[in-house]
Amino acid sequence: MKLFVIITALGLVLTTQCLANKKTQLIHYIAKEITWHGEYGNVTFLNNSCVFDVYPKLEEWKFHYQSSFSCPSWPDIVGEAEGRCRLSTSMKAVVHFLTKAEKDELFTYAEGKFWLLSQVYRNKDNIVFSSL
């Protein structure tokens, strides 16, 4: 009986970790797709119009970028990031936004996966294929 309980508990822990890894991986793929399509303006995510704001700034005689990503229909969530590379800073802002939105249950794993697959189907040259 004790062995059964231990195996069951271990199975639940491993399943939860596996699902968390899948969610994290999906968020990064969605972030790549959003960054690929909308780094310099607007992009639509789950029928919500979303906006990138990327500003260069000078710190210690080096350029840094401050990036934010938001969807006006989800006003409480803003993804923000700072860094030296414009593209990676933009992507980090999207990852930050998506992590908050997923935590607040504004979209589910299934909705995110469906959106990503619909984007892949519509545009065969997208960045997701290049990273597989």
N, C-alpha and C positions, 0 to 999 in steps of 0.2 A: 504494500500500500504506500509506504514512504517513497519507494522508488518511482511509483506512478506519479505522485505529487511533484517530486523533484523534476521528472522528465517533462511533465505538463508545464510547470513554471518556467523551465528553461526554454521550452518551445514558445511560450508566450513572449518572453523577453526577446528572443531572437527574431520572432515575427515582427514585433514592434520596431526593432532596430532596422530590419530590412525595409519596412514600409517608410520609416523616416529617411533612410538613404534614398529610396525611390523618389520621395517628395523633394528632397534636396537636389537630386539630379534633374528632376523635371523643372524645378524653379530655375536652375542654371541654363537648361536648354531654352526655356521660354525667354529668359533674359537675353540670351544670344540672339534669338529671333527678333525680339522687340528692338534691341540695339541695332541690329542689321537693318531694319526697316525704318526706324524713326529717330536715329541719333540726332539728327539736325532739325527736328520739328515735331510733328504730330504723328501719332500712331494709334490704331484702334486695338484695344485688348478687351475681349469679351463684351463687345458692343459698347464699350466706353471709350470716349475720346481722351487720349492721354497726351501729356506734353513733357518734352525734355527741356531743361534749362541748363546750359553749360556755359560757365563764365571762366575766362582765363584771369589769373591774378599773378602778380609778381611778388615772390617772397625770396629774400636773400639773393636777389639777382637771378632767380630761376623761375620759369613759368610753372605754375600749378593750375589745376583746373578744379573748380567747384561745380558739382553736378547735382541736379535734383530731377526727380521723375515723379509726376503726380497725375491723377485722373480727377478732374473736377467733380465727377459724380460720386467719388469716394473722398470727401473732403478731409477726413481725419487722418489720412495716410499720405505721407510724403517720404519718398526714398531719397537719401542724401549720401553723397560720397565726395571725397577729396583725394587728389593724387596728381602725379606728374604726367600721366598719359591720358589724353582726352577720351579715347575709346574705352580703356579699362575703367576709368572713372565713371563713365556713363553706364557701363554694364554693372558696376558695383551699386550704383544708385537704383537700378532696376531690380537687382537681387534684393536689396534692402527693402524696396517697396513691396515686392512679391512675397517676401518672408512675412512682413507685417500683415499683408492682406490675407495670406493663407492662415496665419495665426488667428486673425479676427474672423475667420470663416466667411470671407467675402467671395471666395471661390473654392471649389473642391478639387481634389486630385483628378477626378474624371473630367471636370470641365476644363481644367488646364491642359490635360492630355488631348482632349478633343480639339481645343483651340489650336494647339501646336500642330496636330496632324492636319487640320484644315489649312493652316498656313503652308505646311510642307507640300500638301497636294496642290495648292494654288500656284506656288512658285518653286519650280524644280531646281533653281540655282541658289537656293538659300543656304545660309551658313550652317544649318544643322547637318546637312548632308556632308559638308566638308569636314566636320568634326567626328563623324562616325568611322 
